Structures are given as structure tokens and as C-alpha cells.
């Protein structure tokens, strides 16, 4: 697995993108932080922008973070874990048989 697709690297990338979106220091974006009003308070435009940036960065497809399908993806950690899972799935699918 490429080093930038480790869970630790993905966590850092997600935190960095959220920090940039909110114009806050990355230290304020904790892994357990909620994306909604009770936590980071990302608005729908920020969530869509984050979604697109992560899909492009990792060449994967993610559920829209504002959709019902993504209800369980409500924290920074959950996003990173979902990305790691999707990368693992795409790696298995692309592996020679």
C-alpha cells in the first residue's frame, strides 16, 4: 500500500482539508470531531467540496456526505475509515487473479 493511503496519512489529509475549509488551525480539527453543528459545523457547500476533493485525491467514489446514505459518516475519523475501506476495496478489485 502506498504510504499516503495509510489510515494515519488519510486522517491527516482529511483534517487538513477541513481545517483549510474552515480557515482554522489543523490542531482544532480532532479525529472525533463531529461534522455537524455540534462539532465543526460544516455547511452543505463545505461538505460537498470536501467530498469532491477526497474523491479526486484518492480516485474513489464516496457517498455524498449530505445524503441519507452517509448518515453514519459524521466524524473526521469516520470519513478517514471510509476512505481507507474504499481504497482497500479498489485495490482488491484491481489485483490480478
N, C-alpha and C positions, 0 to 999 in steps of 0.2 A: 504494500500500500504506500502510495506517495506520502511524504511527510506532511504536506499541507492538508491531508484528508484524515489525519488522526483526530480523535474526538477533542483533544486539547487544542489543536490548531483551529478546528471548526468553532469551538467555543469562543476563541479569541476573535475570529473573523466576525461572528455574529455580534459579539459585544461591541467590536469596533464600528461596524456598520450602524448599529443602533445609536451608539454614542455620537457618531457623525450626524445622524438624522436629527437627534435631539439637541445637538450642539452642547453636549455635556462631556466631562472627562470620562474616559473608559472605566475608571475606578467606580463610578456611580452606577454602572450597569452590571449588576450582580447576576450570577447564573440563575439564582432562584427568583429573580425579579419577574413579576407578572407584567404582561404586555398591556393590560387594560388600565382603567382609571385607578385601580387600587395599587398600581405599581408604577410602571414607566409612562403610562398614559399616551401610548402611541395612537395617533388618529388613523383613520382608514387609509388616507393617502400615504402615510408613513409605512403602514403595514404592506400596502401594495408595492411600494418602492423597494422595501426590504425583500419581499417575496421575489421580485424580478431580479434584483441584484444577486441574491443567493442562487437562484436558478441558473443565471448566467455564469456565476463564479464556479459552480460545481457541475455544470452541464447535466442537471437533473430536473425533474418536474416535481413541484411541491403543490399541495392543496393551497388554495387561496387562504391566507391567514384570517380573512374576514368572513369566510364561509362556514356553514354549519359543519361541513366535513372536517374542518380544522379546529373544532371546539376543544379538543384535547391539547392542542398546541398553543398553550397560553403562557409559557415562560421561556426565557432565554435558553435554559437547559433543554427544554422540550424541543425547541427548534433545532438545536445542535444535534440532539439524539436522532431526530427525524432525518436530518441531512446525512448523518453517518449511516443510518439504516438504508437510505435510498442509494448511497454510494456503494454500499456492500451489495445490494440487490443488483445494481447495474454491473458491478464487477463480476458477479456470478453469471449473469446473463451473457456477458461478453467473453467468458472463459471458454477455451477450446474443450470439446467433449472427447 
